[in-house]
Amino acid sequence: MSEKKTKLQLYQACLNFIENRFQTVQNTINEIQESLLSETKSSAGDKHETGRAMLQLEREKAGNQLAEIEKIKQILSKVNIQNTHKKVAFGSLVHTTKFNYFIAISVGEVMLDNEKFYAISSSTPIAKLLLTKSIGDKIQFLNDTFVITKIE
């Protein structure tokens, strides 16, 4: 598989991850909104008000999640998959003797053509160790040592 194609597929997997999270939160907000609208005033006023307050809190929490998703989307939009790097940087695809990493946003494991990649944020501990390293550099992480074999 070509290097550019792999980066494009990883980028697309990150976009899909964000879109799925967005849809899940949006569905939650819609359900909360429907619950708020269908909530009718009952004779047990305090119970009604408590229920509405809980729904409002859930809606606020979901709104915060949407804001976080938007931030992540902005970060991902700064990845230029056309760039190749001599040293590990944001947007790099890093092959090591242990694992392969796409430094963009934290998505976790992504399988492409039976090959495992980890999409990680540049703020994760492993990414902090990888950033600015070059091919041949050794990395020690969690009692494990591995070598960078390729940077795209």
Sequence and secondary structure as in RCSB ss.txt:
>XXXX:A:sequence
MSEKKTKLQLYQACLNFIENRFQTVQNTINEIQESLLSETKSSAGDKHETGRAMLQLEREKAGNQLAEIEKIKQI
LSKVNIQNTHKKVAFGSLVHTTKFNYFIAISVGEVMLDNEKFYAISSSTPIAKLLLTKSIGDKIQFLNDTFVITK
IE
>XXXX:A:secstr
  HHHHHHHHHHHHHHHHHHHHHHHHHHHHHHHHHHHH    S HHHHHHHHHHHHHHHHHHHHHHHHHHHHHHH
HHT  TT   SB  TT EEEESS EEEEES  EEEEETTEEEEEEETTSHHHHHHTT BTT EEEETTEEEEEEE
E 
